[in-house]
């Protein structure tokens, strides 16, 4: 499957017009595929997030030289809470000296130290990795694009154990994956309208990936998944799965 990279967007968060435009110019001159390179003022970031569905296809470059102590890290942290899997990077003078502890909180794609001689090479390596991540996602056999009020989550269908409604919460679901559980503000009805793979079993309150079931306890109506997670279901569901 060839990767369509035409919707790759890059957002530069900087309050220094000159520095932001230097970075933008280098990105455009790099000739990497993208459809948008936009500079966003830190003051405009909050309203931007209100109307934006964060997407793993997009890259956010945060300046570490924003006015205000650690403001770049604070804004990047806010984005990370909204989108756990989006791509974030930092740039600025002496960026290579950023404390590892700060980076670990954000889990960035990388950093660009503008005091070093090879800034263009650093940028090229960063963009290469960002695009390879997207190419890898597009190359999956079956991707599910789950949209919530604030976030667009792109998930490999194989990585999901099951999706479930949350009791007492009308438009909120829990997506149980191999390594994490994501809570999204969307309806089960909307999930059922997606292009679900044939190995998914659809019920009123659950969508279950039959390929991830390792064991079925027919006495207690419990499904056991390969990552050790268990799900207690009714007899009707257990029989439909068996």
N, C-alpha and C positions, 0 to 999 in steps of 0.2 A: 504494500500500500504506500503510495507516495504521500509525503506530508505537504499539506497546504498551509503555508506560513503567512498568507496574505493578511491575516487578522492579528498579527503580532503587534502589540502596542507597547511603547516605552514612555513612562511618566517620570520626569525629573522634578524632584521636590527641592527647591532652592529659593532663598530670599535675596540672593545676589544675582542680579540680572546678567552681569558679565560672565560669571562662572557658569551659570546655567546654560547660557548660549554657547559657550565654548564646548561644553559637554554635548549639547544638542548637535552642534556643527560636526564634531568628531563622529557621532553616531551616524549621521546622514552620510558623511564621507566614507564611512566604513563599508557602505554598500550592502550591509546585511538586510535581508528581507524584513520589511515592516510596513504597516499602513499608517502609523502615527507616531510622532515624537513630540511630546507636549511638556512644557514647563509649567509647574503648578506652584503657586506661592503657598507657604505653610498655612497662612491665614485662610486660604481658600480650600484647604484639604478637607475640613469637616463637611461643608456643604457638598463637596465633590463626592465624598463617600455616601452621602444620603441618597444620591441618584445613581450610584454606580454599583453594578454587580461585580464583585471582585472575581477575577478569572486567572487561573494558573497560566494562561497564555500570555499574560501581561507582566512586564518587568517594571518595578518601582526603584528608582535610583534616589536615595536620600543623601543630601549633603550633610557632612558631620560638622559643618561650620555655620549652621543656622544660628540666628540670634536667640539667646536663651540657653541656659545650661542644659546640655544633653537633649535639646528639643528634637533633634533628628531621630534619636533613639526612642524618644517618647512617642513620636508620630508613627515611626515604624512599628513600635509595639502595639499601637492601636490598630494598625492595619493587620498585623499578625493575628490579633484576637478575632478579627472579622474573617480572615481567610488564612487558615493554617497551612495551606499548601501553595499560596501564591509566591511569586519570586520577588525577593527584596535584595537590594545591594546598597552599599555605602561608598561614597567617594569624598575626597578632600585631602588637605595637607596632613601628612603624617597618619593617614588612615591605617597604615600597616602597623601602627603602634596601639591600635584600639585594644582594650582589655578583652581577653578571651571570654571572660564572664559576661560582658555586655553582649558579645556576639552570640553566645550560647542562648541567651534569652530570646533572640530574634530568629536564630537559625538562617542567616542570610546566604544568598547564593555566592557572594564574594565581596571583595572590597577593591577599590581603585585608589592608590596613593598618588595624588597629583604632584607630589614633590619628587617623585621618581622620574627617571629619564624616559622610561618605556610606557608612558601613559596610554598611548594608542594601542600598544600590544596588550596591556592589561585589559583595556576595554574590549578589544577583539576577542580575547580569551573568555571574558565574561559573557559577551553576546553569543559566542559559540556554545558555551555551556547552557545558556538559557534556551537557545533554539533546539539544542539536542534534547533537552528535557521535554520541550513541546513535541518534537519529532517522535520521541519515545512514547508519549501519551497517544499521539495520533496513530502510532503503529500497533496499539493494542488491538486484540481481536474484537472486543466489544466494550465501548465506553458508554457510561451513563452520564448525562448532563442533568444534574438535579439542581433546579433553581429555587432558592428561597427568597425571602424579602430583601436580603442584603447580600447574598452570596451565590455565586454559581460554582457548584462543586462538580468536578469531573472525576469520575471514579471508574476504575477497571471493574467490570461486572464480576469477574472471577474473584476479586478481593472481598466481596461482600458475603457475609454469612446469612444475614437476614435484615429486613427493614420492618419496623414495627410502629404502630401508633402508640401514643403515650396516654395512659388513662387520665381523664380529667382535662386534657389539653387538646382542643379541637384541631388546630392547624399546626401541629408540631410532631415530628417523627424522629425516631432514633434509627440511625444507620449503623448496624453492627458489622464492622470490617475485621479482617484478620488481625490487625494491630491496633485498632482504635475504635471508638464509638463517637459518631458525630451526631449532634442534635441540630435539626434544621427546622426553620419556620416555613413549613409547606404542608400540603395535605397528602394523605395516602391516595386520594383520588387522582391527584396530579401525577404521582409516581406511577400509578397503574396505566396512565396514558402514554408513558414513555415506550420506546422500542425495547422492550424487555427480552432478554435471551430465552430460548425455548426451555432451558433447564431451570428457569425460575418457576416456583409454584406460588400462585396468587390466591390469597384468602382475604377475608374481610379486614382483619387487623394485622395481617402479616404478608410479607413477600419473602419467600425462603429460597435460597440458592441450594438446590438439591446436590450439586457437585461438591459442596463443602461439608456435607453431612458424613461423618465418619461412623456414627453408631446410632441406632434407634432402640430405645428402651421401651418395648411394647407393653410392659407391665405398668410403668409409671408415666407413659406417654411423654417421654423426654427425648429431644434430639441432641446429639453430641456432635460438635464440629471439630475439624482437624486442629484448630488452635486451642482446644480445651474448653471452649465456651459451651454452655448447655442452654437449651430453651425448652421449657415445659409448655406443652400444647395440649389441646383437647384430643379426645379419642378420634374425632372426625378428621382432624388435620393429620394426626399420626397415621391413620389408615390411608389417607390420600397420598401421603409421602411414601409409605411403604411399597 
